[in-house]
């Protein structure tokens, strides 16, 4: 398997938003989000990833084929004491469980250094499990916190697990 990440540019907006809709579909199991009238999920402000230098969107590719994405944020889109967040990580289902997401995260961490924050919906057990396994396998010491948030246009409160850690650049 030959995993790569490539920065998403404006000319790839349709592909990115289509994949993002699949991501929101998967996440709806945990978020409770409903479809819009036209049969899509609400990608509010997602287009900003293609317009702002502080937002770093990457496609994940395997053997040259797009299989997902990873979205990284930097100031001012992160908490004051954080350099970067891995905001979203998505792989099409048929590519999950093969170590490809971990390889993509390795490539992201090779490009950025500093204090990171990663969050998951607490009820998304597969995401929580993925990140805990990743930290363990990469000997990453993290501090975890838990809090509740309200998500715009989605009823109820959602528990969030958050891990912060420092990651040095590896070459």
C-alpha positions in Angstrom: 0.0 0.0 0.0 1.3 3.4 -1.0 -0.4 6.1 1.1 0.1 9.7 0.3 -1.5 13.0 1.3 -1.9 15.9 -1.2 -3.1 19.3 -0.4 -6.7 19.9 -1.7 -7.0 23.0 -3.9 -9.9 25.0 -5.1 -10.2 23.1 -8.4 -11.0 20.0 -6.4 -13.9 21.6 -4.4 -16.6 19.3 -5.8 -14.7 16.1 -5.0 -13.9 17.4 -1.5 -17.5 18.5 -0.7 -18.8 15.1 -2.0 -16.4 13.2 0.3 -17.3 15.6 3.1 -20.9 14.7 2.7 -20.0 11.0 3.0 -18.1 11.9 6.2 -21.2 13.7 7.6 -23.3 10.7 6.7 -21.0 8.5 8.7 -20.9 11.0 11.6 -24.7 11.3 11.7 -24.9 8.0 13.5 -23.2 9.8 16.4 -24.2 13.4 16.0 -27.9 12.9 15.2 -27.7 15.2 12.2 -30.5 15.0 9.7 -30.4 15.5 5.9 -31.3 18.8 4.3 -34.3 18.9 2.0 -32.1 18.2 -1.0 -30.8 14.9 0.5 -27.4 16.2 1.6 -25.9 17.1 4.9 -25.1 20.7 5.8 -21.4 21.4 5.0 -21.5 24.8 6.7 -18.3 26.7 6.2 -16.4 23.7 4.9 -15.5 25.6 1.7 -13.2 27.8 4.0 -10.7 25.0 4.0 -10.0 25.8 0.3 -9.7 29.6 0.9 -7.8 30.1 4.2 -4.0 29.6 4.5 -4.5 28.7 8.2 -6.6 25.7 7.2 -4.8 22.7 5.8 -7.0 20.2 3.8 -5.4 17.0 2.4 -6.8 14.2 0.4 -5.6 10.8 1.5 -4.6 8.7 -1.5 -3.8 5.0 -1.8 -2.0 3.9 -5.0 -2.9 7.3 -6.4 -6.6 7.0 -5.7 -8.4 9.4 -3.4 -9.8 7.4 -0.4 -10.4 10.1 2.2 -9.2 13.3 3.7 -7.6 14.8 6.8 -8.3 18.5 7.8 -5.8 20.4 9.9 -6.3 23.8 11.5 -3.9 26.3 12.8 -4.3 29.7 14.5 -6.7 31.6 14.6 -8.9 28.4 14.2 -7.5 26.7 17.2 -7.5 27.3 21.0 -5.0 29.9 22.2 -2.4 27.4 23.6 -2.7 25.0 20.6 -0.7 25.1 17.3 -2.7 22.6 15.3 -5.8 20.5 15.4 -6.5 17.4 13.4 -10.1 18.6 12.9 -11.5 15.8 10.7 -10.2 12.4 9.5 -12.2 10.4 7.0 -11.6 7.2 5.0 -14.2 5.6 2.7 -15.4 2.4 4.6 -13.7 -0.2 2.3 -10.3 1.3 3.2 -10.7 1.3 7.0 -9.0 -1.2 9.3 -5.9 -1.5 7.1 -3.6 1.0 8.8 -4.1 3.6 6.0 -5.5 6.3 8.3 -2.5 5.9 10.6 -0.1 6.2 7.7 -1.9 9.4 6.6 -1.7 10.8 10.1 2.1 10.0 10.1 2.4 12.1 7.0 0.5 15.0 8.5 2.7 14.9 11.6 5.8 14.9 9.4 4.7 18.3 8.1 3.7 20.0 11.3 5.2 20.4 14.7 4.0 21.8 17.9 1.1 21.4 20.3 -1.8 19.4 18.9 -5.4 18.9 19.9 -7.5 16.0 18.6 -11.2 15.6 19.5 -13.8 12.9 19.0 -17.5 12.5 19.8 -17.3 10.3 22.9 -20.0 8.0 21.5 -17.9 7.4 18.3 -16.1 4.4 19.7 -14.3 3.6 16.5 -12.7 7.1 16.3 -11.8 7.1 20.0 -10.3 3.6 19.6 -8.4 4.7 16.5 -6.7 7.6 18.2 -5.9 5.8 21.5 -4.3 3.0 19.5 -2.4 5.5 17.4 -1.1 7.3 20.5 0.0 4.0 22.1 1.7 2.7 19.0 3.6 6.0 18.5 4.4 6.5 22.2 2.6 9.8 22.3 1.9 11.0 25.8 -1.3 13.1 25.9 -3.6 14.8 28.3 -7.2 14.0 27.9 -10.2 16.1 28.9 -14.0 15.6 28.4 -16.7 18.2 28.0 -20.1 18.7 26.4 -21.0 21.0 23.5 -24.1 21.9 21.5 -23.7 21.5 17.8 -25.5 24.1 15.7 -28.8 22.8 14.1 -28.5 19.5 15.9 -30.6 18.8 19.0 -29.0 17.9 22.3 -25.7 18.1 24.0 -22.7 16.0 22.7 -19.8 14.7 24.9 -16.4 15.4 23.4 -13.1 13.6 24.3 -10.1 15.8 23.6 -6.4 14.9 23.7 -3.6 17.4 23.6 0.1 16.5 23.0 3.3 17.9 21.6 4.5 16.4 18.3 8.0 17.2 17.0 8.7 17.2 13.3 10.2 13.9 12.0 12.0 13.8 8.7 
